[in-house]
């Protein structure tokens, strides 16, 4: 996906995505609560009394229970657990905005890029169509071999439909005939991986014939490929995946991520399985935060995808040797990215699907709750591999364990693991620390000062103090000004930029007044929305102002303006008078003292 989205496209998507329609489309049940405001129970946390407010004029939302707020982009990012570019693509598709690829300089390159785009869109269309068709075949042919195999898996219909599980009948050209009837060419279906070429006969046939198929989505939730599960013991291979295509890259896909990412985000951790069947079983057991790699080993790109949603991963690979080796490799990929890693152990050599089928969801929950820390898993294997009764056995075990510990960058966690390893090997911590320092090429490792340096808390600047009375006055002025261009222009004549506080609300007032006087008034909400998104933790008041309707009745607006202007001007006046008095106390130059005294007397007259 192209991450360089032009500003004009972002603005168009924002302008076309009405926040009321968008939120309603994502299942938020809004009720009118004012001329431009709506309320609902928050979609981000459980509540009985609605505290989630949406303002149609400012196109913002804010929950006064959990504090989440923002514009349509922020909502999609939070609700779907995606990053900003993905949120734009999701909204663009909903509102019919085409996002162009980054323009090249050469007309020939532009033509090639357009051709690639068109091919990509065509392949996405083919994958989506066949995902729907395969799913319909599963339910319309329950007595077929694939249908009977599916019934033996005991997957609830609602789960199968959510995963778009389907069936491909036992025939050589069913998919070819269906695709042609939908206007797809044989070449296009070959490119999409629906069909396969028989090299000797130079003819095509259904790639997934007589298999249970699992739809594979990309991170945006669009079908891009399939994985076909064998239903007969003599079918080879057991799993048959789509080939690499312009839209399907196994190394960059996590199975079921579109279904799982919101739960991953909410629970704060992901469960990683080996394949589709295990993932479906985990979802059936209630662990909707489960994903799997797609026909390939877990890699750094997979880890970086998960990092966007959580900082903790539970590895749930099979209990066989291959599964255990996969866990060790995954640990080495996850640790450098600062993941907390735990291991789910499956008793009796079973896998998640087998345990769920035989023992039920309760036993799955027990294993998840009993997940062990990665170090305990690694050390348990090293204890068996190396003779702990011999000094060199312990030495080799410690060296092997350090291969993992050196991957940890967090200093406190690393120190604690050093302590843990020292206890396992039964040597002083300093010995382990010294050996780790040698491995890392840092002789000074484990010095207390190194840890202390990482633990320093830097005091952030908070800006000028803003009295409550002044802060409230600025809030009222901003709320009124956002809805009144003439008022904003009038304030531009009454105030200079330095008269407002340096808080976000004060800065927002300056921005709105500037837009009113210099042009760009229609962009005021977009600009303030971006400002609030970037600095939400700094000051929550701006987000509240952007969603709440002005609380001042129309007949009292003029008095409210006069009162707030008076409060702000009086505060600035008193502040300047105090500055002059302090400066005069230490001033020797008589001419400067005279000048300051004159200013002080003039300002004092204004105060009367």
PADO-80623 format. One record per residue (C-alpha): x, y, z; chain; residue in one letter; residue number from 1. Coordinates in Angstrom, 2 decimals, padded with zeros to 5 digits. Example, Ala and Ser with C-alpha at 12.3 -4.5 7.8 and 13.67 -1.06 7.14 Angstrom:
BEGIN
        x        y        z  miro  loza  tormar
   012.30  -004.50   007.80     A     a       1
   013.67  -001.06   007.14     A     s       2
***
This chain:
BEGIN
        x        y        z  miro  loza  tormar
   000.00   000.00   000.00     A     x       1
   001.27   003.48  -000.86     A     x       2
   001.76   005.40   002.37     A     x       3
   002.29   008.75   000.58     A     x       4
  -001.32   009.90   000.32     A     x       5
  -001.72   013.44  -001.07     A     x       6
  -003.16   016.02   001.33     A     x       7
  -005.97   016.84  -001.06     A     x       8
  -007.06   013.19  -001.05     A     x       9
  -007.03   013.11   002.75     A     x      10
  -009.13   016.28   002.80     A     x      11
  -011.59   014.84   000.26     A     x      12
  -011.98   011.59   002.22     A     x      13
  -012.54   013.58   005.41     A     x      14
  -015.10   015.87   003.77     A     x      15
  -017.04   012.95   002.26     A     x      16
  -017.04   010.87   005.46     A     x      17
  -019.83   012.34   007.56     A     x      18
  -019.07   011.28   011.11     A     x      19
  -022.69   010.40   011.95     A     x      20
  -023.05   008.13   008.91     A     x      21
  -019.60   006.63   009.41     A     x      22
  -020.07   005.76   013.07     A     x      23
  -023.55   004.41   012.41     A     x      24
  -022.08   002.24   009.66     A     x      25
  -019.69   000.75   012.20     A     x      26
  -022.53  -000.19   014.54     A     x      27
  -022.61   002.81   016.91     A     x      28
  -026.26   003.45   017.86     A     x      29
  -026.42   007.25   017.99     A     x      30
  -029.34   009.23   019.37     A     x      31
  -029.94   012.94   018.82     A     x      32
  -029.24   015.01   021.93     A     x      33
  -029.09   018.57   020.55     A     x      34
  -029.17   020.61   017.37     A     x      35
  -025.82   019.18   016.23     A     x      36
  -024.91   016.66   018.93     A     x      37
  -025.56   012.93   019.27     A     x      38
  -025.01   010.47   022.09     A     x      39
  -024.40   006.73   022.41     A     x      40
  -022.92   004.14   024.69     A     x      41
  -019.19   004.13   024.01     A     x      42
  -018.00   001.47   021.52     A     x      43
  -014.60   001.40   023.24     A     x      44
  -015.64   000.42   026.77     A     x      45
  -018.64  -001.09   028.55     A     x      46
  -021.13   001.37   030.00     A     x      47
  -024.85   001.60   030.66     A     x      48
  -025.25   005.38   030.67     A     x      49
  -024.20   007.02   027.37     A     x      50
  -021.08   009.18   027.73     A     x      51
  -020.01   009.04   024.08     A     x      52
  -020.76   012.37   022.35     A     x      53
  -020.56   013.20   018.65     A     x      54
  -020.77   016.70   017.17     A     x      55
  -021.93   016.79   013.56     A     x      56
  -020.81   020.39   013.06     A     x      57
  -017.21   019.84   014.16     A     x      58
  -017.19   016.22   012.93     A     x      59
  -015.64   015.05   016.21     A     x      60
  -016.44   012.46   018.87     A     x      61
  -015.46   012.27   022.53     A     x      62
  -016.17   009.75   025.27     A     x      63
  -016.28   011.38   028.70     A     x      64
  -016.00   007.96   030.31     A     x      65
  -012.80   006.50   028.83     A     x      66
  -011.43   009.70   027.27     A     x      67
  -011.15   008.49   023.67     A     x      68
  -011.88   011.11   021.03     A     x      69
  -011.03   012.39   017.59     A     x      70
  -012.32   012.60   014.02     A     x      71
  -013.46   009.91   011.57     A     x      72
  -009.88   008.84   010.88     A     x      73
  -009.14   008.41   014.58     A     x      74
  -012.39   006.47   015.06     A     x      75
  -011.54   003.96   012.32     A     x      76
  -007.98   003.62   013.65     A     x      77
  -009.26   002.88   017.16     A     x      78
  -012.30   000.81   016.19     A     x      79
  -010.56  -001.31   013.54     A     x      80
  -007.10  -001.21   015.19     A     x      81
  -005.36   000.01   012.04     A     x      82
  -002.83   002.74   011.34     A     x      83
  -003.59   006.08   009.67     A     x      84
  -002.98   005.04   006.02     A     x      85
  -005.16   001.95   006.44     A     x      86
  -007.93   004.05   008.01     A     x      87
  -007.86   006.40   005.02     A     x      88
  -008.10   003.47   002.59     A     x      89
  -011.03   001.98   004.51     A     x      90
  -012.92   005.28   004.47     A     x      91
  -011.96   006.03   000.87     A     x      92
  -013.49   002.78  -000.26     A     x      93
  -016.68   003.49   001.70     A     x      94
  -017.12   006.99   000.28     A     x      95
  -015.93   006.29  -003.28     A     x      96
  -012.66   008.22  -003.31     A     x      97
  -009.91   006.73  -005.47     A     x      98
  -006.46   007.01  -003.88     A     x      99
  -003.84   007.35  -006.63     A     x     100
  -000.42   005.82  -006.40     A     x     101
   002.49   008.20  -006.08     A     x     102
   003.02   009.85  -009.47     A     x     103
   006.21   009.08  -011.37     A     x     104
   008.07   011.44  -013.63     A     x     105
   008.02   009.30  -016.76     A     x     106
   004.80   008.89  -018.80     A     x     107
   005.90   005.32  -019.54     A     x     108
   006.27   004.65  -015.81     A     x     109
   002.87   006.23  -015.18     A     x     110
   001.34   003.91  -017.79     A     x     111
   003.00   000.87  -016.23     A     x     112
   001.81   001.92  -012.77     A     x     113
  -001.76   002.33  -014.03     A     x     114
  -001.57  -001.13  -015.58     A     x     115
  -000.32  -002.58  -012.28     A     x     116
  -003.09  -000.80  -010.38     A     x     117
  -005.74  -002.07  -012.75     A     x     118
  -004.39  -005.61  -012.50     A     x     119
  -004.29  -005.41  -008.73     A     x     120
  -007.90  -004.16  -008.55     A     x     121
  -008.96  -006.93  -010.91     A     x     122
  -007.27  -009.60  -008.78     A     x     123
  -008.95  -008.21  -005.65     A     x     124
  -012.29  -008.39  -007.45     A     x     125
  -011.67  -012.01  -008.46     A     x     126
  -010.63  -013.05  -004.94     A     x     127
  -013.67  -011.37  -003.38     A     x     128
  -016.04  -013.03  -005.86     A     x     129
  -014.63  -016.52  -005.35     A     x     130
  -014.58  -016.10  -001.57     A     x     131
  -018.35  -015.50  -001.69     A     x     132
  -018.91  -018.36  -004.16     A     x     133
  -016.85  -020.91  -002.23     A     x     134
  -018.69  -019.98   000.96     A     x     135
  -022.08  -020.41  -000.71     A     x     136
  -021.05  -023.84  -002.05     A     x     137
  -020.25  -025.06   001.48     A     x     138
  -023.78  -024.38   002.70     A     x     139
  -025.59  -025.48  -000.46     A     x     140
  -023.75  -028.83  -000.67     A     x     141
  -023.64  -030.17   002.87     A     x     142
  -023.77  -033.78   001.63     A     x     143
  -020.72  -033.41  -000.60     A     x     144
  -017.38  -034.90   000.56     A     x     145
  -016.17  -031.44   001.57     A     x     146
  -019.46  -030.69   003.31     A     x     147
  -019.33  -033.91   005.34     A     x     148
  -015.69  -033.24   006.31     A     x     149
  -016.65  -029.74   007.45     A     x     150
  -019.44  -031.11   009.64     A     x     151
  -016.92  -033.42   011.36     A     x     152
  -014.88  -030.33   012.31     A     x     153
  -017.88  -029.07   014.34     A     x     154
  -017.25  -025.42   013.49     A     x     155
  -020.34  -023.28   014.30     A     x     156
  -021.93  -021.70   011.25     A     x     157
  -021.51  -018.14   012.53     A     x     158
  -017.77  -018.73   012.98     A     x     159
  -017.43  -020.34   009.54     A     x     160
  -019.24  -017.42   007.93     A     x     161
  -017.11  -014.89   009.79     A     x     162
  -013.97  -016.65   008.52     A     x     163
  -015.47  -017.08   005.02     A     x     164
  -014.75  -020.82   005.07     A     x     165
  -015.88  -022.43   001.82     A     x     166
  -015.88  -025.55  -000.32     A     x     167
  -014.53  -026.31  -003.77     A     x     168
  -016.32  -029.24  -005.43     A     x     169
  -014.57  -032.30  -006.81     A     x     170
  -014.31  -031.27  -010.45     A     x     171
  -011.60  -030.02  -012.76     A     x     172
  -013.29  -026.99  -014.26     A     x     173
  -016.03  -025.76  -011.89     A     x     174
  -014.09  -022.62  -010.94     A     x     175
  -013.15  -021.96  -014.56     A     x     176
  -016.79  -022.10  -015.67     A     x     177
  -017.95  -019.91  -012.78     A     x     178
  -015.25  -017.33  -013.37     A     x     179
  -015.98  -017.11  -017.08     A     x     180
  -019.67  -016.61  -016.30     A     x     181
  -018.67  -013.63  -014.14     A     x     182
  -016.63  -012.04  -016.91     A     x     183
  -013.16  -013.08  -015.72     A     x     184
  -010.68  -014.43  -018.25     A     x     185
  -008.74  -017.66  -017.94     A     x     186
  -005.51  -015.67  -017.74     A     x     187
  -006.85  -013.49  -014.93     A     x     188
  -007.91  -016.53  -012.91     A     x     189
  -004.45  -018.06  -013.42     A     x     190
  -002.87  -014.83  -012.19     A     x     191
  -005.16  -014.85  -009.14     A     x     192
  -004.21  -018.45  -008.29     A     x     193
  -007.75  -019.78  -008.69     A     x     194
  -006.65  -021.98  -011.59     A     x     195
  -003.41  -023.87  -012.18     A     x     196
  -001.70  -024.78  -015.43     A     x     197
  -001.06  -028.45  -016.20     A     x     198
   002.40  -028.25  -017.77     A     x     199
   002.18  -031.47  -019.82     A     x     200
  -001.36  -031.08  -021.08     A     x     201
  -001.13  -027.28  -021.36     A     x     202
  -004.59  -027.00  -019.89     A     x     203
  -005.93  -025.40  -016.74     A     x     204
  -007.72  -026.94  -013.78     A     x     205
  -009.16  -025.91  -010.39     A     x     206
  -006.26  -025.41  -007.96     A     x     207
  -008.39  -026.14  -004.86     A     x     208
  -010.64  -028.88  -006.20     A     x     209
  -012.19  -031.12  -003.53     A     x     210
  -010.86  -029.09  -000.61     A     x     211
  -012.17  -027.09   002.32     A     x     212
  -010.93  -023.56   001.68     A     x     213
  -010.07  -020.79   004.10     A     x     214
  -010.23  -017.25   002.76     A     x     215
  -007.06  -015.24   003.38     A     x     216
  -007.43  -011.48   003.88     A     x     217
  -004.90  -008.72   003.73     A     x     218
  -004.57  -006.25   006.61     A     x     219
  -007.45  -004.17   005.21     A     x     220
  -009.76  -007.18   005.35     A     x     221
  -009.90  -007.81   001.60     A     x     222
  -009.73  -011.41   000.26     A     x     223
  -006.37  -011.90  -001.47     A     x     224
  -005.92  -015.67  -001.52     A     x     225
  -007.00  -019.06  -000.20     A     x     226
  -005.70  -022.05   001.71     A     x     227
  -007.21  -025.41   000.81     A     x     228
  -007.35  -028.17   003.46     A     x     229
  -007.19  -031.77   002.27     A     x     230
  -010.28  -033.81   003.18     A     x     231
  -008.90  -037.25   002.27     A     x     232
  -005.87  -038.99   003.87     A     x     233
  -004.16  -039.49   000.49     A     x     234
  -004.51  -035.86  -000.63     A     x     235
  -001.14  -034.16  -000.91     A     x     236
  -000.26  -031.63   000.33     A     x     237
  -002.32  -031.37   003.49     A     x     238
  -002.62  -027.61   002.97     A     x     239
  -002.51  -026.06  -000.49     A     x     240
  -002.03  -022.29  -000.56     A     x     241
  -002.49  -019.65  -003.22     A     x     242
   000.75  -018.84  -005.07     A     x     243
   002.50  -015.50  -004.66     A     x     244
   000.60  -012.87  -006.65     A     x     245
   000.63  -009.05  -006.87     A     x     246
  -001.90  -009.03  -003.99     A     x     247
  -000.85  -012.13  -002.02     A     x     248
   002.49  -012.26  -000.20     A     x     249
   002.63  -014.94   002.48     A     x     250
   005.41  -013.23   004.37     A     x     251
   003.28  -010.14   005.00     A     x     252
   000.00  -011.79   005.98     A     x     253
  -001.25  -012.91   009.36     A     x     254
  -004.29  -015.14   009.05     A     x     255
  -007.45  -013.72   010.69     A     x     256
  -005.82  -010.40   011.62     A     x     257
  -008.83  -008.35   010.39     A     x     258
  -011.05  -010.40   012.73     A     x     259
  -008.62  -010.36   015.63     A     x     260
  -007.00  -006.95   015.69     A     x     261
  -009.65  -005.16   017.73     A     x     262
  -009.55  -007.87   020.40     A     x     263
  -005.74  -007.82   020.30     A     x     264
  -005.82  -004.08   020.88     A     x     265
  -008.39  -004.31   023.69     A     x     266
  -006.80  -007.27   025.49     A     x     267
  -003.28  -006.02   024.99     A     x     268
  -001.88  -009.27   023.61     A     x     269
  -002.05  -011.56   020.59     A     x     270
  -002.05  -015.35   020.44     A     x     271
  -000.01  -016.77   017.55     A     x     272
  -000.88  -020.23   016.16     A     x     273
   000.57  -022.29   013.31     A     x     274
  -002.40  -022.60   010.96     A     x     275
  -006.01  -021.89   010.05     A     x     276
  -007.69  -024.81   011.85     A     x     277
  -005.98  -024.00   015.14     A     x     278
  -006.85  -020.32   014.76     A     x     279
  -010.51  -021.12   014.14     A     x     280
  -010.53  -023.42   017.17     A     x     281
  -009.09  -020.67   019.37     A     x     282
  -011.78  -018.26   018.15     A     x     283
  -014.44  -020.89   018.87     A     x     284
  -013.02  -021.15   022.38     A     x     285
  -013.49  -017.42   022.87     A     x     286
  -009.96  -016.20   022.13     A     x     287
  -010.75  -013.80   019.32     A     x     288
  -007.28  -012.26   019.54     A     x     289
  -005.69  -015.26   017.79     A     x     290
  -003.86  -015.10   014.45     A     x     291
  -001.53  -017.39   012.49     A     x     292
   001.19  -017.25   009.90     A     x     293
   000.16  -018.16   006.39     A     x     294
   002.05  -021.16   005.10     A     x     295
   005.42  -019.73   006.06     A     x     296
   007.62  -019.26   009.10     A     x     297
   007.01  -016.35   011.45     A     x     298
   009.16  -013.43   010.33     A     x     299
   010.14  -009.92   011.32     A     x     300
   007.46  -008.38   009.09     A     x     301
   004.81  -010.40   010.94     A     x     302
   006.24  -009.19   014.25     A     x     303
   006.16  -005.57   013.14     A     x     304
   002.52  -005.98   012.11     A     x     305
   001.66  -007.24   015.60     A     x     306
   003.64  -004.39   017.17     A     x     307
   001.08  -001.95   015.79     A     x     308
  -001.56  -003.54   018.02     A     x     309
   000.12  -004.89   021.16     A     x     310
   003.34  -005.41   023.16     A     x     311
   002.69  -008.95   024.32     A     x     312
   002.50  -012.20   022.34     A     x     313
   001.51  -015.69   023.49     A     x     314
   003.02  -018.36   021.23     A     x     315
   000.66  -021.30   020.72     A     x     316
   002.49  -023.53   018.24     A     x     317
   002.07  -027.31   018.18     A     x     318
   003.75  -029.58   020.72     A     x     319
   005.79  -031.53   018.16     A     x     320
   009.47  -030.84   017.52     A     x     321
   008.74  -028.60   014.55     A     x     322
   006.35  -026.54   016.62     A     x     323
   008.82  -026.19   019.49     A     x     324
   011.60  -025.11   017.13     A     x     325
   009.20  -022.57   015.59     A     x     326
   008.64  -021.14   019.08     A     x     327
   012.38  -020.66   019.65     A     x     328
   012.77  -018.87   016.32     A     x     329
   009.76  -016.66   017.02     A     x     330
   011.15  -015.67   020.45     A     x     331
   014.36  -014.43   018.80     A     x     332
   012.32  -012.30   016.40     A     x     333
   009.99  -010.86   019.03     A     x     334
   012.45  -009.96   021.80     A     x     335
   014.40  -007.29   019.86     A     x     336
   011.09  -005.51   019.20     A     x     337
   010.44  -005.25   022.96     A     x     338
   007.63  -007.78   023.07     A     x     339
   006.76  -009.59   026.27     A     x     340
   006.73  -013.22   025.15     A     x     341
   004.94  -016.14   026.77     A     x     342
   004.36  -019.73   025.71     A     x     343
   001.10  -021.69   025.82     A     x     344
   001.73  -025.39   026.43     A     x     345
  -000.62  -028.00   024.99     A     x     346
  -000.84  -031.16   027.14     A     x     347
  -000.27  -034.66   025.75     A     x     348
   001.23  -033.46   022.48     A     x     349
  -002.12  -032.08   021.35     A     x     350
  -002.67  -028.98   019.22     A     x     351
  -005.30  -026.26   019.93     A     x     352
  -007.87  -027.79   017.57     A     x     353
  -007.55  -031.28   019.02     A     x     354
  -007.75  -029.98   022.58     A     x     355
  -010.81  -027.89   021.77     A     x     356
  -012.57  -030.75   019.99     A     x     357
  -011.90  -033.26   022.79     A     x     358
  -011.86  -031.17   025.95     A     x     359
  -013.77  -027.97   025.14     A     x     360
  -013.23  -024.23   025.58     A     x     361
  -012.57  -024.51   029.32     A     x     362
  -009.38  -026.49   028.81     A     x     363
  -008.17  -024.00   026.20     A     x     364
  -008.74  -021.19   028.72     A     x     365
  -006.75  -023.10   031.36     A     x     366
  -003.76  -023.44   029.05     A     x     367
  -003.88  -019.77   028.06     A     x     368
  -004.08  -018.71   031.72     A     x     369
  -001.11  -020.98   032.49     A     x     370
   001.15  -019.54   029.77     A     x     371
   004.77  -019.41   030.94     A     x     372
   007.44  -016.79   030.40     A     x     373
   009.73  -017.35   027.42     A     x     374
   012.76  -017.76   029.72     A     x     375
   011.14  -020.64   031.62     A     x     376
   010.37  -022.35   028.31     A     x     377
   013.92  -021.88   027.00     A     x     378
   015.58  -022.95   030.25     A     x     379
   013.44  -026.09   030.53     A     x     380
   014.82  -027.20   027.15     A     x     381
   018.40  -026.23   028.02     A     x     382
   018.25  -028.19   031.29     A     x     383
   017.54  -031.31   029.28     A     x     384
   020.01  -030.52   026.52     A     x     385
   022.99  -029.82   028.82     A     x     386
   024.07  -031.87   031.84     A     x     387
   023.47  -029.62   034.82     A     x     388
   025.57  -031.82   037.10     A     x     389
   028.70  -030.82   035.18     A     x     390
   030.34  -027.34   035.25     A     x     391
   030.70  -027.17   031.48     A     x     392
   027.11  -028.32   031.11     A     x     393
   025.97  -025.30   033.10     A     x     394
   028.41  -023.06   031.23     A     x     395
   027.01  -024.14   027.86     A     x     396
   023.44  -023.81   029.06     A     x     397
   024.15  -020.29   030.30     A     x     398
   025.79  -019.35   027.00     A     x     399
   022.77  -020.64   025.06     A     x     400
   020.38  -018.71   027.33     A     x     401
   022.37  -015.52   026.85     A     x     402
   021.67  -015.71   023.12     A     x     403
   018.11  -014.74   024.04     A     x     404
   018.83  -012.30   026.87     A     x     405
   021.17  -010.20   024.73     A     x     406
   018.19  -009.49   022.47     A     x     407
   016.38  -007.63   025.27     A     x     408
   016.91  -003.87   025.14     A     x     409
   014.80  -002.89   028.19     A     x     410
   017.39  -002.45   030.96     A     x     411
   015.22  -003.37   033.96     A     x     412
   013.85  -006.53   032.30     A     x     413
   017.34  -007.50   031.19     A     x     414
   018.70  -007.11   034.74     A     x     415
   015.93  -009.29   036.16     A     x     416
   016.56  -012.01   033.59     A     x     417
   020.27  -011.92   034.44     A     x     418
   019.30  -012.54   038.07     A     x     419
   017.02  -015.37   037.01     A     x     420
   019.69  -017.05   034.89     A     x     421
   022.24  -016.71   037.70     A     x     422
   019.86  -018.52   040.04     A     x     423
   019.33  -021.30   037.50     A     x     424
   023.06  -021.81   036.93     A     x     425
   023.79  -021.26   040.66     A     x     426
   026.48  -018.60   040.19     A     x     427
   026.67  -014.93   041.26     A     x     428
   024.88  -012.40   039.06     A     x     429
   028.17  -010.65   038.35     A     x     430
   029.45  -013.75   036.58     A     x     431
   026.47  -013.84   034.23     A     x     432
   026.65  -010.09   033.72     A     x     433
   030.31  -010.27   032.82     A     x     434
   029.72  -013.07   030.33     A     x     435
   026.82  -011.13   028.83     A     x     436
   029.01  -008.07   028.52     A     x     437
   031.58  -010.12   026.63     A     x     438
   028.90  -011.47   024.30     A     x     439
   027.61  -007.97   023.62     A     x     440
   031.12  -006.48   023.37     A     x     441
   030.47  -004.09   026.26     A     x     442
   032.89  -004.43   029.15     A     x     443
   031.00  -001.82   031.16     A     x     444
   027.72  -003.69   030.98     A     x     445
   025.87  -004.11   034.27     A     x     446
   027.28  -000.94   035.80     A     x     447
   024.65   000.62   038.10     A     x     448
   025.13   003.99   036.40     A     x     449
   024.02   002.52   033.08     A     x     450
   020.74   001.43   034.61     A     x     451
   020.30   004.70   036.46     A     x     452
   020.77   006.67   033.24     A     x     453
   017.89   004.81   031.65     A     x     454
   015.69   005.45   034.65     A     x     455
   016.05   009.24   034.67     A     x     456
   012.71   010.96   034.45     A     x     457
   012.86   014.13   032.41     A     x     458
   010.70   016.96   033.66     A     x     459
   008.65   018.36   030.78     A     x     460
   007.99   022.07   030.43     A     x     461
   004.43   022.98   031.22     A     x     462
   004.38   026.50   029.79     A     x     463
   002.93   029.64   031.39     A     x     464
   000.55   029.28   034.29     A     x     465
  -003.04   029.90   033.26     A     x     466
  -005.48   030.73   036.09     A     x     467
  -008.75   028.81   036.11     A     x     468
  -010.78   031.97   035.41     A     x     469
  -008.71   032.75   032.30     A     x     470
  -008.74   029.13   031.10     A     x     471
  -012.53   029.05   031.38     A     x     472
  -012.84   032.37   029.53     A     x     473
  -010.71   031.06   026.66     A     x     474
  -012.80   027.88   026.50     A     x     475
  -016.02   029.89   026.16     A     x     476
  -014.50   032.20   023.54     A     x     477
  -013.19   029.29   021.45     A     x     478
  -016.53   027.49   021.61     A     x     479
  -018.39   030.61   020.44     A     x     480
  -015.79   031.62   017.86     A     x     481
  -015.80   028.23   016.10     A     x     482
  -019.43   028.81   015.16     A     x     483
  -019.20   032.52   014.24     A     x     484
  -016.88   033.94   011.55     A     x     485
  -017.85   037.54   012.35     A     x     486
  -016.98   037.04   016.02     A     x     487
  -013.61   035.54   015.09     A     x     488
  -012.85   038.55   012.90     A     x     489
  -013.90   040.91   015.69     A     x     490
  -011.60   039.18   018.17     A     x     491
  -008.77   039.68   015.69     A     x     492
  -009.21   043.42   016.19     A     x     493
  -009.43   043.17   019.99     A     x     494
  -006.49   040.85   020.67     A     x     495
  -002.90   040.38   019.61     A     x     496
  -001.59   036.77   019.45     A     x     497
   000.44   037.14   022.66     A     x     498
  -002.65   037.95   024.73     A     x     499
  -003.89   034.35   024.82     A     x     500
  -002.31   031.66   026.98     A     x     501
   000.18   029.14   025.60     A     x     502
  -002.20   026.27   026.38     A     x     503
  -003.74   024.26   023.51     A     x     504
  -006.99   026.23   023.88     A     x     505
  -005.13   029.55   023.71     A     x     506
  -003.19   028.37   020.65     A     x     507
  -006.42   027.13   019.06     A     x     508
  -007.99   030.57   019.55     A     x     509
  -005.07   032.20   017.73     A     x     510
  -005.40   029.69   014.88     A     x     511
  -009.14   030.26   014.45     A     x     512
  -008.79   034.06   014.57     A     x     513
  -005.95   033.88   012.04     A     x     514
  -008.03   031.72   009.67     A     x     515
  -010.91   034.18   009.96     A     x     516
  -008.72   037.11   008.98     A     x     517
  -006.34   035.57   006.47     A     x     518
  -008.46   032.89   004.77     A     x     519
  -008.99   029.17   005.34     A     x     520
  -011.94   029.49   007.71     A     x     521
  -013.56   026.34   006.29     A     x     522
  -010.51   024.28   007.40     A     x     523
  -010.69   025.31   011.07     A     x     524
  -012.14   022.01   012.30     A     x     525
  -009.69   019.92   010.28     A     x     526
  -006.71   021.89   011.59     A     x     527
  -007.84   021.77   015.20     A     x     528
  -008.71   018.08   014.85     A     x     529
  -005.18   017.30   013.70     A     x     530
  -003.79   019.42   016.53     A     x     531
  -005.93   017.63   019.12     A     x     532
  -005.00   014.18   017.77     A     x     533
  -001.29   014.94   017.95     A     x     534
  -001.36   016.51   021.42     A     x     535
  -004.35   014.85   023.10     A     x     536
  -002.39   013.91   026.23     A     x     537
  -001.25   017.50   026.70     A     x     538
  -004.68   019.06   027.20     A     x     539
  -008.02   017.24   027.02     A     x     540
  -010.07   020.48   026.94     A     x     541
  -009.75   021.01   023.19     A     x     542
  -011.26   017.62   022.43     A     x     543
  -014.18   018.40   024.74     A     x     544
  -014.81   021.79   023.11     A     x     545
  -014.81   020.25   019.63     A     x     546
  -017.66   017.84   020.45     A     x     547
  -019.85   019.87   022.80     A     x     548
  -022.30   022.49   021.62     A     x     549
  -021.82   026.00   022.99     A     x     550
  -023.59   026.19   026.35     A     x     551
  -024.34   029.93   026.06     A     x     552
  -027.92   030.81   025.02     A     x     553
  -028.09   033.00   021.91     A     x     554
  -029.50   036.00   023.79     A     x     555
  -026.55   035.94   026.21     A     x     556
  -023.72   035.52   023.69     A     x     557
  -022.79   039.22   023.55     A     x     558
  -022.56   039.47   027.34     A     x     559
  -020.50   036.26   027.46     A     x     560
  -018.10   037.67   024.87     A     x     561
  -017.75   040.96   026.75     A     x     562
  -017.17   039.17   030.07     A     x     563
  -014.57   036.74   028.71     A     x     564
  -012.71   039.46   026.81     A     x     565
  -012.60   041.48   030.03     A     x     566
  -011.22   038.53   032.04     A     x     567
  -008.43   037.81   029.52     A     x     568
  -007.44   041.46   029.12     A     x     569
  -007.44   042.06   032.87     A     x     570
  -005.20   039.03   033.44     A     x     571
  -002.71   040.17   030.80     A     x     572
  -002.75   043.67   032.28     A     x     573
  -002.06   042.45   035.83     A     x     574
   000.62   040.11   034.58     A     x     575
   002.41   042.98   032.83     A     x     576
   002.13   045.21   035.90     A     x     577
   003.76   042.51   038.04     A     x     578
   006.52   042.08   035.47     A     x     579
   007.24   045.84   035.55     A     x     580
   007.34   045.95   039.37     A     x     581
   009.78   043.03   039.54     A     x     582
   011.98   044.53   036.85     A     x     583
   012.07   047.97   038.52     A     x     584
   013.25   046.48   041.83     A     x     585
   016.59   045.41   040.33     A     x     586
   016.99   048.19   037.77     A     x     587
   019.81   050.78   038.14     A     x     588
   019.49   052.68   034.88     A     x     589
   017.37   055.77   035.71     A     x     590
   016.15   056.38   032.17     A     x     591
   014.84   052.82   031.87     A     x     592
   013.25   053.10   035.35     A     x     593
   011.50   056.28   034.23     A     x     594
   010.20   054.61   031.08     A     x     595
   008.91   051.60   033.00     A     x     596
   007.27   053.84   035.62     A     x     597
   005.45   055.72   032.88     A     x     598
   004.18   052.43   031.39     A     x     599
   003.14   051.25   034.86     A     x     600
   001.08   054.40   035.54     A     x     601
  -000.62   054.22   032.12     A     x     602
  -001.53   050.57   032.59     A     x     603
  -002.77   051.27   036.12     A     x     604
  -005.18   053.86   034.69     A     x     605
  -006.56   051.16   032.31     A     x     606
  -007.20   048.91   035.28     A     x     607
  -009.44   051.51   036.98     A     x     608
***
